[in-house]
Amino acid sequence: MKLLIEDLNTRKTKLLASLKEITASGMIITNPYNIFYLFDFFHVSTERPVAIYLHHNGETIAFVPSLEEEEAKRKKNFTRVETYFEFPGKFNIYQWMIKHINQCYKVENIYFDRLSFNLYKVFANEFNNLFNTDLIHKQRLIKSRLEQSFLRKAANYADFIVQFGSENCQPGISELELLHEMTGATIQKMVTELDEIIYVPGGPAGGLIPSGGRTSHPHSLPSARKISAGDTLILSCGANVHGYRVECERTFFVGKPNKRKKMAFNVMAEAQNLGISLMKPGMKCAEIDNQVLDYIKKSGYGDYLRHRTGHGKGLEEHEPPWVEAGDDTELQPGMVLSCEPGIYIDGFSGFRHSDTVIITEKGAEVLTKFSKKIDDLIIDI
């Protein structure tokens, strides 16, 4: 807990320094993940708005519905907590926020982590200078030592859920049944080993586990389809510790794969290894994506590409930077990425591995350790 408090203070101090540079009076923060990142306050995003006003002097006002009041005050991260009963209600909640801000501070300009049209319409009537900024998102790109420790722990459970799934998969079990067993076993392990589990959207552990022809659709939701001998099975799984998410995905074969499947699998596996080898300081995300997808195209599978090479990992399942064309972000130590190029042959099979990596001074530290050798990915029947 001491380390977390120190880390939260460092994050806030960095943001305040950035606000000082742009002479901001303060900042309105509404993104739930940004709020969690800065204040360790997690709430379920609903129609009831939650917003934090951070003044340039470091003081904060948390605007929360009454049902979040107790949790907001328990965190002790806010100078003031202002509550409203329900929304939509009989008053304009944003005008209510403005009134409290003006009662406490002299404000000349306000920055927002996401300035919606509704927010703009109301705040523009009161303040002349409103700005949208990605300061917090930029700060979140580089993970601290504590954040990296959460990710390393999460990787252990991401590996475990994949291992459990491979060991307990037999013909006749449905995708939903297998996923239920995998998730239950992983959460039980987490409950036994961790001091605290924070239930965030997506849960502490879970995933997608398409089988057969459904593997050719990258985001096939779990179904009642029964797994059969001869199937390809993608265990696309993940886990999170203190809200930090790691994914581990492996392509399995229920029984020995045929030659056509082996050929596509090998191209995918080589492309994924190439992507990891390129993930090092100074490399641009777009260039990594270009080289990886170009390898797949030159190997004869260009018609079967459906997505980019990878994306950032952290508090969100998908977050910047994006390992894709158009993102020229240069990798730096502390960034965390997935590497997950895939090949999807409609009506036949899909093939994808994914690992979560931390960028270090020396290159990519691969957090997820489950084997990617084809011989280790054949489920005996």
MIGU-573199 format. One record per residue (C-alpha): residue in one letter; y, z, x. Coordinates in Angstrom, 3 decimals, decimal comma. Layout:
@res=A	py=Y	pz=Z	px=X $
...
END
This chain:
@res=M	py=0,000	pz=0,000	px=0,000 $
@res=K	py=2,360	pz=0,787	px=2,876 $
@res=L	py=1,816	pz=-2,691	px=4,339 $
@res=L	py=2,488	pz=-4,282	px=0,967 $
@res=I	py=5,756	pz=-2,380	px=0,532 $
@res=E	py=6,846	pz=-3,432	px=4,021 $
@res=D	py=5,953	pz=-7,044	px=3,268 $
@res=L	py=7,852	pz=-6,989	px=-0,035 $
@res=N	py=10,918	pz=-5,583	px=1,709 $
@res=T	py=10,733	pz=-8,328	px=4,336 $
@res=R	py=10,487	pz=-11,043	px=1,667 $
@res=K	py=13,477	pz=-9,646	px=-0,202 $
@res=T	py=15,512	pz=-9,289	px=2,997 $
@res=K	py=14,834	pz=-12,929	px=3,924 $
@res=L	py=15,879	pz=-14,133	px=0,481 $
@res=L	py=19,076	pz=-12,054	px=0,547 $
@res=A	py=19,949	pz=-13,552	px=3,943 $
@res=S	py=19,495	pz=-17,035	px=2,463 $
@res=L	py=21,692	pz=-16,147	px=-0,518 $
@res=K	py=24,360	pz=-14,863	px=1,857 $
@res=E	py=24,345	pz=-18,189	px=3,734 $
@res=I	py=25,148	pz=-20,085	px=0,538 $
@res=T	py=27,615	pz=-17,398	px=-0,645 $
@res=A	py=25,663	pz=-16,766	px=-3,824 $
@res=S	py=26,716	pz=-13,934	px=-6,104 $
@res=G	py=23,147	pz=-13,572	px=-7,236 $
@res=M	py=19,984	pz=-15,251	px=-8,406 $
@res=I	py=18,060	pz=-15,429	px=-11,678 $
@res=I	py=14,299	pz=-15,534	px=-11,086 $
@res=T	py=12,025	pz=-16,590	px=-13,954 $
@res=N	py=8,939	pz=-18,153	px=-12,326 $
@res=P	py=6,149	pz=-15,560	px=-12,812 $
@res=Y	py=4,678	pz=-16,279	px=-9,367 $
@res=N	py=8,068	pz=-15,898	px=-7,681 $
@res=I	py=8,537	pz=-12,580	px=-9,476 $
@res=F	py=5,117	pz=-11,407	px=-8,307 $
@res=Y	py=5,818	pz=-12,608	px=-4,751 $
@res=L	py=9,075	pz=-10,674	px=-4,475 $
@res=F	py=8,406	pz=-7,586	px=-6,564 $
@res=D	py=4,608	pz=-7,243	px=-6,973 $
@res=F	py=5,203	pz=-7,310	px=-10,714 $
@res=F	py=2,776	pz=-9,513	px=-12,572 $
@res=H	py=3,138	pz=-10,388	px=-16,228 $
@res=V	py=1,370	pz=-12,785	px=-18,525 $
@res=S	py=3,738	pz=-15,656	px=-19,245 $
@res=T	py=4,237	pz=-15,966	px=-23,016 $
@res=E	py=7,010	pz=-16,885	px=-25,433 $
@res=R	py=8,673	pz=-13,582	px=-24,432 $
@res=P	py=10,954	pz=-14,330	px=-21,452 $
@res=V	py=10,923	pz=-12,170	px=-18,319 $
@res=A	py=13,722	pz=-12,615	px=-15,819 $
@res=I	py=14,954	pz=-10,769	px=-12,745 $
@res=Y	py=18,573	pz=-10,819	px=-11,623 $
@res=L	py=18,889	pz=-10,222	px=-7,866 $
@res=H	py=22,455	pz=-9,468	px=-6,772 $
@res=H	py=23,592	pz=-10,325	px=-3,261 $
@res=N	py=23,808	pz=-6,606	px=-2,438 $
@res=G	py=20,072	pz=-6,217	px=-3,058 $
@res=E	py=20,249	pz=-4,526	px=-6,456 $
@res=T	py=18,112	pz=-5,889	px=-9,264 $
@res=I	py=17,987	pz=-5,940	px=-13,029 $
@res=A	py=14,644	pz=-6,654	px=-14,683 $
@res=F	py=14,929	pz=-8,128	px=-18,169 $
@res=V	py=11,592	pz=-7,576	px=-19,911 $
@res=P	py=10,161	pz=-7,258	px=-23,428 $
@res=S	py=9,403	pz=-3,713	px=-24,530 $
@res=L	py=5,674	pz=-4,233	px=-24,051 $
@res=E	py=6,320	pz=-4,741	px=-20,284 $
@res=E	py=8,739	pz=-1,807	px=-19,905 $
@res=E	py=6,226	pz=0,778	px=-18,684 $
@res=E	py=4,763	pz=-1,530	px=-16,034 $
@res=A	py=8,200	pz=-2,656	px=-14,842 $
@res=K	py=9,376	pz=0,938	px=-14,406 $
@res=R	py=6,109	pz=1,973	px=-12,750 $
@res=K	py=6,632	pz=-0,562	px=-9,961 $
@res=K	py=9,931	pz=1,069	px=-8,924 $
@res=N	py=11,071	pz=-2,249	px=-7,460 $
@res=F	py=14,002	pz=-2,666	px=-9,821 $
@res=T	py=17,400	pz=-0,947	px=-9,828 $
@res=R	py=17,547	pz=-1,219	px=-13,599 $
@res=V	py=15,116	pz=-2,238	px=-16,306 $
@res=E	py=16,598	pz=-3,618	px=-19,530 $
@res=T	py=14,285	pz=-4,231	px=-22,475 $
@res=Y	py=14,363	pz=-6,097	px=-25,745 $
@res=F	py=12,029	pz=-5,571	px=-28,687 $
@res=E	py=10,769	pz=-9,049	px=-29,492 $
@res=F	py=11,494	pz=-12,736	px=-29,036 $
@res=P	py=12,246	pz=-14,963	px=-30,837 $
@res=G	py=14,511	pz=-12,402	px=-32,469 $
@res=K	py=17,883	pz=-12,125	px=-34,136 $
@res=F	py=19,924	pz=-12,316	px=-30,937 $
@res=N	py=20,370	pz=-14,768	px=-28,078 $
@res=I	py=18,398	pz=-13,240	px=-25,248 $
@res=Y	py=20,293	pz=-15,122	px=-22,553 $
@res=Q	py=23,676	pz=-13,946	px=-23,832 $
@res=W	py=22,212	pz=-10,443	px=-23,800 $
@res=M	py=21,258	pz=-10,896	px=-20,135 $
@res=I	py=24,741	pz=-12,196	px=-19,270 $
@res=K	py=26,346	pz=-9,179	px=-20,902 $
@res=H	py=24,318	pz=-6,766	px=-18,769 $
@res=I	py=24,969	pz=-8,731	px=-15,575 $
@res=N	py=28,743	pz=-8,788	px=-16,195 $
@res=Q	py=28,777	pz=-5,071	px=-16,990 $
@res=C	py=27,284	pz=-4,302	px=-13,584 $
@res=Y	py=28,628	pz=-6,947	px=-11,209 $
@res=K	py=31,429	pz=-9,389	px=-10,545 $
@res=V	py=29,704	pz=-12,761	px=-10,517 $
@res=E	py=31,233	pz=-16,043	px=-9,381 $
@res=N	py=28,146	pz=-18,228	px=-9,052 $
@res=I	py=24,484	pz=-17,899	px=-9,913 $
@res=Y	py=21,445	pz=-19,614	px=-8,449 $
@res=F	py=18,203	pz=-20,086	px=-10,380 $
@res=D	py=14,653	pz=-20,572	px=-9,141 $
@res=R	py=14,214	pz=-22,892	px=-12,136 $
@res=L	py=17,196	pz=-23,778	px=-14,279 $
@res=S	py=15,968	pz=-24,925	px=-17,670 $
@res=F	py=18,216	pz=-26,756	px=-20,104 $
@res=N	py=18,242	pz=-23,758	px=-22,460 $
@res=L	py=19,329	pz=-21,438	px=-19,643 $
@res=Y	py=21,993	pz=-23,875	px=-18,511 $
@res=K	py=23,496	pz=-24,289	px=-21,986 $
@res=V	py=24,110	pz=-20,557	px=-22,346 $
@res=F	py=25,018	pz=-19,604	px=-18,771 $
@res=A	py=27,400	pz=-22,567	px=-18,377 $
@res=N	py=29,584	pz=-21,087	px=-21,110 $
@res=E	py=30,109	pz=-17,978	px=-18,989 $
@res=F	py=29,912	pz=-19,090	px=-15,366 $
@res=N	py=31,461	pz=-22,158	px=-13,737 $
@res=N	py=29,004	pz=-22,485	px=-10,880 $
@res=L	py=25,282	pz=-22,746	px=-11,627 $
@res=F	py=22,750	pz=-24,057	px=-9,127 $
@res=N	py=19,031	pz=-24,695	px=-9,002 $
@res=T	py=17,349	pz=-23,760	px=-5,707 $
@res=D	py=13,899	pz=-23,808	px=-4,157 $
@res=L	py=14,688	pz=-21,008	px=-1,689 $
@res=I	py=11,780	pz=-18,847	px=-2,838 $
@res=H	py=9,302	pz=-21,718	px=-2,857 $
@res=K	py=10,331	pz=-22,615	px=0,692 $
@res=Q	py=9,886	pz=-19,001	px=1,749 $
@res=R	py=6,437	pz=-18,919	px=0,154 $
@res=L	py=5,289	pz=-21,852	px=2,297 $
@res=I	py=4,716	pz=-19,572	px=5,296 $
@res=K	py=2,226	pz=-16,819	px=4,586 $
@res=S	py=2,704	pz=-13,446	px=6,266 $
@res=R	py=-0,070	pz=-11,618	px=8,089 $
@res=L	py=-0,692	pz=-9,541	px=4,968 $
@res=E	py=-0,882	pz=-12,614	px=2,749 $
@res=Q	py=-3,273	pz=-14,218	px=5,211 $
@res=S	py=-5,451	pz=-11,097	px=5,126 $
@res=F	py=-5,679	pz=-11,373	px=1,325 $
@res=L	py=-6,674	pz=-15,032	px=1,687 $
@res=R	py=-9,373	pz=-14,250	px=4,271 $
@res=K	py=-10,871	pz=-11,646	px=1,943 $
@res=A	py=-10,738	pz=-14,075	px=-0,967 $
@res=A	py=-12,552	pz=-16,665	px=1,159 $
@res=N	py=-15,537	pz=-14,335	px=1,478 $
@res=Y	py=-15,883	pz=-14,249	px=-2,293 $
@res=A	py=-15,276	pz=-17,988	px=-2,639 $
@res=D	py=-18,188	pz=-18,537	px=-0,246 $
@res=F	py=-20,293	pz=-15,998	px=-2,121 $
@res=I	py=-19,860	pz=-17,597	px=-5,539 $
@res=V	py=-20,917	pz=-20,977	px=-4,144 $
@res=Q	py=-23,915	pz=-19,419	px=-2,399 $
@res=F	py=-24,976	pz=-17,561	px=-5,538 $
@res=G	py=-24,692	pz=-20,730	px=-7,593 $
@res=S	py=-26,826	pz=-22,734	px=-5,181 $
@res=E	py=-29,492	pz=-20,019	px=-5,030 $
@res=N	py=-29,701	pz=-19,578	px=-8,795 $
@res=C	py=-29,539	pz=-23,180	px=-9,937 $
@res=Q	py=-32,751	pz=-24,591	px=-11,374 $
@res=P	py=-33,408	pz=-27,503	px=-13,740 $
@res=G	py=-32,937	pz=-26,455	px=-17,352 $
@res=I	py=-30,011	pz=-24,096	px=-16,888 $
@res=S	py=-26,737	pz=-25,246	px=-18,425 $
@res=E	py=-23,478	pz=-25,510	px=-16,514 $
@res=L	py=-21,965	pz=-22,761	px=-18,668 $
@res=E	py=-24,900	pz=-20,425	px=-18,152 $
@res=L	py=-24,905	pz=-20,924	px=-14,397 $
@res=L	py=-21,134	pz=-20,454	px=-14,155 $
@res=H	py=-21,380	pz=-17,256	px=-16,221 $
@res=E	py=-24,003	pz=-15,853	px=-13,836 $
@res=M	py=-22,038	pz=-16,921	px=-10,758 $
@res=T	py=-18,786	pz=-15,425	px=-11,988 $
@res=G	py=-20,405	pz=-12,183	px=-13,127 $
@res=A	py=-22,183	pz=-11,625	px=-9,821 $
@res=T	py=-19,029	pz=-12,342	px=-7,824 $
@res=I	py=-16,817	pz=-10,055	px=-9,896 $
@res=Q	py=-19,423	pz=-7,289	px=-9,648 $
@res=K	py=-19,365	pz=-7,652	px=-5,867 $
@res=M	py=-15,560	pz=-7,506	px=-5,883 $
@res=V	py=-15,507	pz=-4,415	px=-8,092 $
@res=T	py=-17,903	pz=-2,688	px=-5,694 $
@res=E	py=-16,069	pz=-3,646	px=-2,506 $
@res=L	py=-12,354	pz=-3,850	px=-3,335 $
@res=D	py=-9,956	pz=-1,017	px=-4,095 $
@res=E	py=-8,118	pz=-2,981	px=-6,753 $
@res=I	py=-8,619	pz=-6,236	px=-8,632 $
@res=I	py=-5,596	pz=-7,892	px=-10,196 $
@res=Y	py=-6,555	pz=-10,117	px=-13,084 $
@res=V	py=-4,347	pz=-13,182	px=-12,854 $
@res=P	py=-4,636	pz=-16,470	px=-14,799 $
@res=G	py=-7,973	pz=-18,020	px=-13,927 $
@res=G	py=-9,568	pz=-14,632	px=-13,305 $
@res=P	py=-10,729	pz=-13,040	px=-10,024 $
@res=A	py=-13,397	pz=-15,725	px=-9,571 $
@res=G	py=-14,616	pz=-18,870	px=-11,303 $
@res=G	py=-14,565	pz=-22,611	px=-11,118 $
@res=L	py=-15,787	pz=-25,954	px=-12,362 $
@res=I	py=-19,442	pz=-26,918	px=-11,855 $
@res=P	py=-20,004	pz=-30,452	px=-13,157 $
@res=S	py=-23,483	pz=-31,926	px=-12,885 $
@res=G	py=-25,033	pz=-35,375	px=-13,096 $
@res=G	py=-22,706	pz=-38,185	px=-14,077 $
@res=R	py=-20,017	pz=-35,665	px=-14,977 $
@res=T	py=-19,369	pz=-35,184	px=-11,250 $
@res=S	py=-17,526	pz=-38,520	px=-11,231 $
@res=H	py=-14,709	pz=-36,859	px=-13,197 $
@res=P	py=-12,779	pz=-34,616	px=-10,765 $
@res=H	py=-11,784	pz=-31,970	px=-13,332 $
@res=S	py=-14,780	pz=-31,892	px=-15,675 $
@res=L	py=-14,688	pz=-28,632	px=-17,620 $
@res=P	py=-17,929	pz=-26,584	px=-17,794 $
@res=S	py=-20,236	pz=-27,753	px=-20,564 $
@res=A	py=-23,566	pz=-26,998	px=-22,191 $
@res=R	py=-25,172	pz=-29,874	px=-20,290 $
@res=K	py=-28,458	pz=-28,780	px=-18,763 $
@res=I	py=-28,854	pz=-29,438	px=-15,064 $
@res=S	py=-31,749	pz=-31,771	px=-14,279 $
@res=A	py=-33,817	pz=-32,826	px=-11,276 $
@res=G	py=-32,077	pz=-35,677	px=-9,462 $
@res=D	py=-28,587	pz=-34,491	px=-10,408 $
@res=T	py=-25,602	pz=-34,234	px=-8,148 $
@res=L	py=-23,939	pz=-30,848	px=-8,644 $
@res=I	py=-20,444	pz=-29,964	px=-7,466 $
@res=L	py=-19,759	pz=-26,246	px=-7,233 $
@res=S	py=-15,971	pz=-26,307	px=-7,255 $
@res=C	py=-15,250	pz=-22,609	px=-7,060 $
@res=G	py=-12,713	pz=-20,062	px=-5,940 $
@res=A	py=-11,713	pz=-16,446	px=-5,832 $
@res=N	py=-8,525	pz=-14,487	px=-5,411 $
@res=V	py=-7,627	pz=-11,146	px=-3,864 $
@res=H	py=-4,336	pz=-9,541	px=-4,879 $
@res=G	py=-3,432	pz=-12,819	px=-6,544 $
@res=Y	py=-4,004	pz=-15,004	px=-3,473 $
@res=R	py=-6,357	pz=-17,885	px=-4,206 $
@res=V	py=-8,941	pz=-19,615	px=-2,056 $
@res=E	py=-11,177	pz=-22,513	px=-3,036 $
@res=C	py=-14,555	pz=-23,508	px=-1,689 $
@res=E	py=-16,193	pz=-26,642	px=-3,075 $
@res=R	py=-19,503	pz=-28,149	px=-2,090 $
@res=T	py=-21,499	pz=-31,128	px=-3,295 $
@res=F	py=-25,172	pz=-30,281	px=-3,871 $
@res=F	py=-28,205	pz=-32,314	px=-4,821 $
@res=V	py=-30,888	pz=-31,025	px=-7,174 $
@res=G	py=-33,809	pz=-32,461	px=-5,255 $
@res=K	py=-33,538	pz=-34,981	px=-2,445 $
@res=P	py=-30,707	pz=-37,522	px=-2,876 $
@res=N	py=-31,301	pz=-41,264	px=-2,737 $
@res=K	py=-29,839	pz=-43,553	px=-0,089 $
@res=R	py=-26,820	pz=-44,562	px=-2,183 $
@res=K	py=-25,819	pz=-40,938	px=-2,703 $
@res=K	py=-26,291	pz=-40,117	px=0,971 $
@res=M	py=-24,019	pz=-42,975	px=2,036 $
@res=A	py=-21,157	pz=-41,917	px=-0,234 $
@res=F	py=-21,672	pz=-38,262	px=0,641 $
@res=N	py=-21,442	pz=-38,966	px=4,367 $
@res=V	py=-18,182	pz=-40,914	px=4,002 $
@res=M	py=-16,672	pz=-38,103	px=1,937 $
@res=A	py=-17,834	pz=-35,467	px=4,430 $
@res=E	py=-16,418	pz=-37,377	px=7,411 $
@res=A	py=-13,113	pz=-37,886	px=5,596 $
@res=Q	py=-12,891	pz=-34,188	px=4,871 $
@res=N	py=-13,619	pz=-33,282	px=8,482 $
@res=L	py=-10,960	pz=-35,766	px=9,577 $
@res=G	py=-8,436	pz=-34,151	px=7,262 $
@res=I	py=-9,124	pz=-30,686	px=8,661 $
@res=S	py=-8,833	pz=-31,955	px=12,251 $
@res=L	py=-5,381	pz=-33,391	px=11,453 $
@res=M	py=-4,068	pz=-30,166	px=9,910 $
@res=K	py=-2,090	pz=-28,803	px=12,844 $
@res=P	py=1,548	pz=-27,938	px=13,570 $
@res=G	py=3,870	pz=-30,932	px=13,608 $
@res=M	py=1,692	pz=-33,202	px=11,494 $
@res=K	py=3,262	pz=-34,493	px=8,302 $
@res=C	py=1,405	pz=-34,030	px=5,037 $
@res=A	py=1,887	pz=-37,689	px=4,091 $
@res=E	py=0,447	pz=-38,896	px=7,394 $
@res=I	py=-2,657	pz=-36,731	px=6,977 $
@res=D	py=-3,198	pz=-38,142	px=3,509 $
@res=N	py=-2,669	pz=-41,671	px=4,754 $
@res=Q	py=-5,238	pz=-41,370	px=7,539 $
@res=V	py=-7,859	pz=-39,659	px=5,381 $
@res=L	py=-7,605	pz=-42,043	px=2,436 $
@res=D	py=-7,437	pz=-45,017	px=4,802 $
@res=Y	py=-10,738	pz=-43,914	px=6,324 $
@res=I	py=-12,335	pz=-43,864	px=2,867 $
@res=K	py=-10,899	pz=-47,285	px=2,047 $
@res=K	py=-12,115	pz=-48,825	px=5,310 $
@res=S	py=-15,561	pz=-47,365	px=4,615 $
@res=G	py=-15,752	pz=-49,400	px=1,413 $
@res=Y	py=-14,969	pz=-46,689	px=-1,150 $
@res=G	py=-11,291	pz=-47,353	px=-1,839 $
@res=D	py=-11,992	pz=-48,232	px=-5,473 $
@res=Y	py=-13,399	pz=-44,746	px=-6,013 $
@res=L	py=-10,394	pz=-42,668	px=-4,980 $
@res=R	py=-8,862	pz=-40,541	px=-7,720 $
@res=H	py=-6,538	pz=-38,121	px=-5,912 $
@res=R	py=-4,781	pz=-36,976	px=-2,737 $
@res=T	py=-6,293	pz=-35,204	px=0,263 $
@res=G	py=-5,128	pz=-31,689	px=-0,588 $
@res=H	py=-2,405	pz=-29,252	px=-1,545 $
@res=G	py=-0,960	pz=-25,877	px=-0,709 $
@res=K	py=-2,777	pz=-22,667	px=-1,600 $
@res=G	py=-1,436	pz=-19,186	px=-2,181 $
@res=L	py=-0,453	pz=-17,398	px=-5,357 $
@res=E	py=-0,961	pz=-20,582	px=-7,358 $
@res=E	py=-4,030	pz=-22,778	px=-7,570 $
@res=H	py=-1,848	pz=-25,724	px=-6,592 $
@res=E	py=1,463	pz=-25,189	px=-4,820 $
@res=P	py=3,561	pz=-26,919	px=-2,123 $
@res=P	py=3,169	pz=-28,482	px=0,301 $
@res=W	py=1,319	pz=-31,517	px=-1,062 $
@res=V	py=-1,009	pz=-33,409	px=1,266 $
@res=E	py=-0,120	pz=-36,725	px=-0,280 $
@res=A	py=2,047	pz=-39,804	px=0,169 $
@res=G	py=5,693	pz=-38,905	px=-0,284 $
@res=D	py=5,540	pz=-35,360	px=1,092 $
@res=D	py=6,878	pz=-35,450	px=4,645 $
@res=T	py=6,630	pz=-31,694	px=5,125 $
@res=E	py=5,756	pz=-30,919	px=8,741 $
@res=L	py=2,996	pz=-28,361	px=9,006 $
@res=Q	py=3,884	pz=-25,016	px=10,550 $
@res=P	py=1,803	pz=-21,982	px=11,495 $
@res=G	py=1,264	pz=-19,825	px=8,428 $
@res=M	py=1,007	pz=-22,644	px=5,925 $
@res=V	py=-2,177	pz=-22,682	px=3,846 $
@res=L	py=-3,786	pz=-25,856	px=2,531 $
@res=S	py=-6,857	pz=-27,203	px=0,820 $
@res=C	py=-8,615	pz=-30,222	px=2,267 $
@res=E	py=-10,538	pz=-31,968	px=-0,506 $
@res=P	py=-10,738	pz=-35,757	px=-0,436 $
@res=G	py=-13,236	pz=-37,066	px=-2,961 $
@res=I	py=-15,195	pz=-40,159	px=-3,936 $
@res=Y	py=-15,905	pz=-40,710	px=-7,638 $
@res=I	py=-18,176	pz=-43,531	px=-8,763 $
@res=D	py=-17,954	pz=-43,697	px=-12,538 $
@res=G	py=-21,331	pz=-43,658	px=-14,264 $
@res=F	py=-23,079	pz=-42,667	px=-11,046 $
@res=S	py=-21,838	pz=-39,611	px=-9,145 $
@res=G	py=-18,904	pz=-37,812	px=-7,573 $
@res=F	py=-18,699	pz=-36,285	px=-4,103 $
@res=R	py=-16,212	pz=-33,655	px=-2,910 $
@res=H	py=-16,060	pz=-30,768	px=-0,477 $
@res=S	py=-13,025	pz=-28,506	px=-0,290 $
@res=D	py=-12,078	pz=-25,879	px=2,243 $
@res=T	py=-9,039	pz=-23,632	px=2,434 $
@res=V	py=-7,377	pz=-23,549	px=5,841 $
@res=I	py=-4,575	pz=-21,631	px=7,526 $
@res=I	py=-2,426	pz=-23,584	px=9,950 $
@res=T	py=-2,284	pz=-21,793	px=13,314 $
@res=E	py=-0,663	pz=-22,637	px=16,636 $
@res=K	py=-3,976	pz=-24,195	px=17,693 $
@res=G	py=-4,754	pz=-26,097	px=14,500 $
@res=A	py=-6,649	pz=-25,363	px=11,303 $
@res=E	py=-8,444	pz=-22,058	px=10,814 $
@res=V	py=-11,061	pz=-22,815	px=8,174 $
@res=L	py=-11,399	pz=-19,779	px=5,898 $
@res=T	py=-14,353	pz=-20,968	px=3,836 $
@res=K	py=-17,560	pz=-20,996	px=5,840 $
@res=F	py=-20,312	pz=-22,235	px=3,518 $
@res=S	py=-22,385	pz=-24,952	px=5,179 $
@res=K	py=-21,477	pz=-28,600	px=4,623 $
@res=K	py=-24,629	pz=-30,076	px=6,180 $
@res=I	py=-26,475	pz=-32,248	px=3,693 $
@res=D	py=-29,825	pz=-30,597	px=4,452 $
@res=D	py=-28,340	pz=-27,228	px=3,457 $
@res=L	py=-26,991	pz=-28,677	px=0,213 $
@res=I	py=-30,297	pz=-29,810	px=-1,273 $
@res=I	py=-31,534	pz=-27,448	px=-3,973 $
@res=D	py=-35,317	pz=-27,331	px=-3,812 $
@res=I	py=-37,108	pz=-27,834	px=-7,116 $
END
